[in-house]
Amino acid sequence: MVIGIVVISLLVVCMVLLCSNIYINGSAAVNLHTQTVDIKVYFYRICLFKRSIDLMNEETDEKHSLQDILSMIHKTSHDLPRKVSDFNEAATIILSRLRFKKWYWHTHIGTGEAHTTGIAGGGLWGAKGTIVGLIASKSQFQCEPSLAVTPSFNQKQLNSVADCMIAIRLGQAIYALLKIIWKLPARRQAAI
């Protein structure tokens, strides 16, 4: 009887944990002097992971010759359609389980000249709309995305701030990860 109660209690705890949400809060700030990305992962309001990445300090001391660069491009472009298809399938598996709770992306842009600032601002609006549209077609938005592009016609400026909060159930995250692990290598071996 005691063993039955312990087993039932463990099953209930496992079910509660698998149905619990993991919240991922990501923010990025880009301007002419800094480029930083902050990522925090919460489970029941407990911060499990916190990382701040300064993209400006990612320096590479390696100098590549033209032949090295062409060789690297050739290696990565080999079987490119399969790699793109695998990436699309993995992104679809993950994005279909995500729920966006917050999406904020505001940018101030200026090239110093009015006509090129207008072109850059319009292109940025198009890029933002395309990115949000693609993500929204594969996932669930439980908020209204806040997007803005503010042109600074008479000055050179780039200041972009993005902030989003994503929720996924622990069980769905595990299932998506297992599905990606099992599905993608199986197709690769079937093609051989």
Number of C-alpha atoms within 10 A of each C-alpha: 6 7 8 9 10 11 12 12 12 12 12 12 12 13 12 13 15 16 14 17 19 21 24 20 18 19 18 18 18 17 15 10 8 12 17 16 17 15 17 16 19 16 16 11 9 10 12 11 11 13 11 13 13 14 12 11 10 8 7 6 6 6 8 9 9 9 9 11 12 12 12 11 11 12 11 11 11 10 10 12 10 13 13 11 12 18 13 12 15 18 14 16 19 20 19 17 18 20 19 23 18 17 20 16 18 17 21 17 23 21 20 14 13 15 11 13 22 18 13 17 23 14 12 16 16 11 12 17 13 12 10 14 12 11 18 16 12 16 18 16 18 12 12 11 16 12 15 16 18 16 21 19 18 12 14 14 18 16 18 19 17 17 18 17 18 20 19 20 19 18 18 18 18 12 15 19 15 11 14 18 12 11 14 15 12 11 12 11 8 7 8 5
